[in-house]
Amino acid sequence: MAPAIKDRADVPDYAKPTADKIEALGFKWEFDYKYPIQAPDTVQRVQIRNVVEAPSAEVTRYAAAMRRGDQFPPGVVTADGRYVDFNTRAKAAHKLGWPDFPAFILNVSFDTATESERERLYLLGAAFNTKAGKRLDRKEIAGVIRKVAGNTDWTVETVAKHLGLTTSVVKSVFAQFRAEERAERLGVHFNGSITESNKTMLGQRSEKLTDKPFLEIAKLAQEAGLTSEELRDLCNKVQGAEGSEDEKVSIIEAERTARDAQIAHFKATKKKRPAESVNLRKRLGFITGFEAKVTELLDFNPNTAAEYLKQVEEASAILQKLIDAQRRALREAGAEVS
């Protein structure tokens, strides 16, 4: 059996891009032209995908390409034989009855790896699958990034460079991780009803919110199924408010009260339905925008003007009833109302 290659100059050109990724993450390697192929069910992997097994159709496609003589990059395995980036090629080779396949063997064993080594192994496995082969999906990429997001040694820029991703993608996952970690510390477990975009926003706002407001916003976002726009408006309102932490919490509590029906609806159906007061607030914003140009709202069509006037008068009467009811509600809550 030929000795393993350790000198980069002796590595075939098609394998050098693989060596580059390995070295960029601080690993040493040996290259073996004839790395033994084992039965697929006897080999463990550095798991970066949500699906454990390589799809049979993909294995068949790889096997057909190998039989044609298509060039494939070498596999990458740990010193104790775990596949870092090799599974589909190894299964295809086994399907063809090949005894071996070119592979890089890393200088690290997974079972005895340090935390830093394992982080780098996960990043390495992902780095081979963001641009080529069966690409990782968004959840799988996020899962790998989360494995390193808690280590301050890893920056957004460094992780993005290793994975071949934009900084905005990585920054978003880092923010989600911060939101999840802080929420857990404060006693809130995100159960899947809060969207990834809302977790990103909470993570991005985290530094500007003290614990109590962050906790109450996180709870409301999850229990009411707030949209991104609703969450952004609430965060802006709290961050822009003057006063103590408790006064900021009272803003969130008032928002919760206004959304009682929305919370109940979301709890029962898991479907988002904004509080009616929120819907009306948006429509009132449209109307108040015409305060200095009311004539632009006039209807001069003789066929519709009378009906239009009737609708405006009915709406005005309803709004007057709402004004009276809202004043009563505020007084009952102990608020001063003019």
Backbone hydrogen bonds, N-H to C=O, Kabsch-Sander energy under -0.5 kcal/mol:
donor,donor_aa,acceptor,acceptor_aa,energy
5,I,31,F,-3.3
8,R,6,K,-0.5
10,D,7,D,-1.8
11,V,8,R,-1.4
15,A,12,P,-1.5
16,K,12,P,-0.7
16,K,13,D,-1.0
19,A,15,A,-1.8
20,D,16,K,-2.3
21,K,17,P,-1.7
22,I,18,T,-2.0
23,E,19,A,-2.7
24,A,20,D,-2.3
25,L,21,K,-1.0
25,L,22,I,-0.7
26,G,23,E,-2.0
27,F,22,I,-1.8
30,E,105,I,-1.6
31,F,5,I,-3.1
32,D,30,E,-0.5
32,D,103,A,-2.9
33,Y,31,F,-0.5
35,Y,32,D,-0.7
35,Y,101,F,-1.4
37,I,99,P,-2.7
38,Q,36,P,-0.5
42,T,39,A,-2.4
43,V,40,P,-1.3
46,V,83,Y,-2.9
47,Q,45,R,-1.1
52,V,50,N,-0.6
59,V,55,P,-2.1
60,T,56,S,-2.5
61,R,57,A,-2.1
62,Y,58,E,-2.4
63,A,59,V,-2.6
64,A,60,T,-2.2
65,A,61,R,-1.9
66,M,62,Y,-2.6
67,R,63,A,-2.4
68,R,64,A,-1.5
69,G,65,A,-0.7
69,G,66,M,-0.9
70,D,65,A,-2.5
75,G,102,P,-2.3
76,V,85,D,-1.2
77,V,104,F,-2.7
78,T,82,R,-2.6
79,A,108,V,-2.7
81,G,78,T,-1.9
83,Y,44,Q,-2.2
84,V,76,V,-2.8
85,D,76,V,-1.9
90,A,86,F,-3.0
91,K,87,N,-2.4
92,A,88,T,-2.4
93,A,89,R,-2.6
94,H,90,A,-2.3
95,K,91,K,-2.3
96,L,92,A,-1.6
97,G,93,A,-0.5
97,G,94,H,-0.9
98,W,93,A,-2.6
101,F,35,Y,-1.8
103,A,32,D,-2.3
104,F,75,G,-3.0
105,I,30,E,-3.2
106,L,77,V,-2.9
106,L,104,F,-0.6
107,N,28,K,-1.4
113,A,110,F,-1.3
118,R,114,T,-2.5
119,E,115,E,-2.3
120,R,116,S,-2.1
121,L,117,E,-2.1
122,Y,118,R,-2.4
123,L,119,E,-2.2
124,L,120,R,-2.3
125,G,121,L,-2.6
126,A,122,Y,-2.2
127,A,123,L,-2.5
128,F,124,L,-1.2
129,N,126,A,-2.1
130,T,127,A,-0.6
135,R,133,G,-1.1
136,L,129,N,-2.9
141,I,137,D,-2.5
142,A,138,R,-2.5
143,G,139,K,-2.3
144,V,140,E,-1.8
145,I,141,I,-2.4
146,R,142,A,-2.5
147,K,143,G,-0.8
147,K,144,V,-0.8
148,V,144,V,-0.5
148,V,145,I,-1.5
149,A,145,I,-1.4
150,G,146,R,-0.6
151,N,148,V,-1.8
152,T,150,G,-0.7
154,W,151,N,-1.9
155,T,153,D,-0.6
159,V,155,T,-2.3
160,A,156,V,-2.5
161,K,157,E,-2.0
162,H,158,T,-2.2
163,L,159,V,-2.2
164,G,160,A,-1.2
165,L,160,A,-2.1
170,V,166,T,-1.5
171,K,167,T,-3.1
172,S,168,S,-1.8
173,V,169,V,-1.5
174,F,170,V,-2.5
175,A,171,K,-2.2
176,Q,172,S,-2.1
177,F,173,V,-2.5
178,R,174,F,-2.2
179,A,175,A,-2.3
180,E,176,Q,-2.7
181,E,177,F,-2.9
182,R,178,R,-2.5
183,A,179,A,-2.6
184,E,180,E,-2.4
185,R,181,E,-2.0
186,L,182,R,-1.7
187,G,184,E,-1.3
188,V,183,A,-3.4
189,H,187,G,-0.5
190,F,188,V,-0.6
191,N,189,H,-0.5
199,K,195,T,-2.1
200,T,196,E,-2.4
201,M,197,S,-2.1
202,L,198,N,-2.5
203,G,199,K,-2.4
204,Q,200,T,-2.4
205,R,201,M,-2.1
206,S,202,L,-0.9
208,K,205,R,-1.6
209,L,206,S,-1.3
214,F,210,T,-2.3
215,L,211,D,-3.0
216,E,212,K,-2.4
217,I,213,P,-2.5
218,A,214,F,-2.7
219,K,215,L,-2.4
220,L,216,E,-2.2
221,A,217,I,-2.9
222,Q,218,A,-1.8
223,E,219,K,-2.8
224,A,220,L,-2.6
225,G,221,A,-0.7
226,L,221,A,-1.1
231,L,227,T,-2.6
232,R,228,S,-2.5
233,D,229,E,-2.4
234,L,230,E,-2.1
235,C,231,L,-2.7
236,N,232,R,-2.5
237,K,233,D,-2.3
238,V,234,L,-2.5
239,Q,235,C,-3.0
240,G,236,N,-2.1
241,A,237,K,-0.6
241,A,238,V,-0.8
248,K,244,S,-1.7
249,V,245,E,-2.2
250,S,246,D,-2.0
251,I,247,E,-1.0
252,I,248,K,-1.3
253,E,249,V,-2.4
254,A,250,S,-2.1
255,E,251,I,-1.8
256,R,252,I,-2.4
257,T,253,E,-2.3
258,A,254,A,-2.1
259,R,255,E,-0.9
259,R,256,R,-0.6
260,D,257,T,-1.4
263,I,259,R,-2.8
264,A,260,D,-2.3
265,H,261,A,-2.5
266,F,262,Q,-2.6
267,K,263,I,-2.5
268,A,264,A,-1.9
269,T,265,H,-2.5
270,K,266,F,-2.4
278,V,275,A,-0.7
279,N,275,A,-1.9
280,L,276,E,-2.7
281,R,277,S,-2.3
282,K,278,V,-1.6
283,R,279,N,-1.6
284,L,280,L,-3.1
285,G,281,R,-1.8
286,F,282,K,-1.2
287,I,283,R,-1.8
288,T,284,L,-3.1
289,G,285,G,-0.8
290,F,287,I,-2.5
291,E,288,T,-1.5
293,K,290,F,-1.5
296,E,293,K,-1.8
297,L,294,V,-2.5
298,L,295,T,-1.4
300,F,298,L,-0.6
304,T,301,N,-1.4
305,A,301,N,-2.6
308,Y,304,T,-2.4
309,L,305,A,-2.6
310,K,306,A,-2.0
311,Q,307,E,-2.1
312,V,308,Y,-2.3
313,E,309,L,-2.5
314,E,310,K,-2.4
315,A,311,Q,-2.6
316,S,312,V,-2.5
317,A,313,E,-2.2
318,I,314,E,-2.2
319,L,315,A,-2.6
320,Q,316,S,-2.1
321,K,317,A,-1.9
322,L,318,I,-2.4
323,I,319,L,-2.5
324,D,320,Q,-2.1
325,A,321,K,-2.5
326,Q,322,L,-2.9
327,R,323,I,-2.1
328,R,324,D,-2.1
329,A,325,A,-2.4
330,L,326,Q,-2.1
331,R,327,R,-2.5
332,E,328,R,-2.6
333,A,329,A,-1.2
334,G,331,R,-1.7
335,A,330,L,-2.8
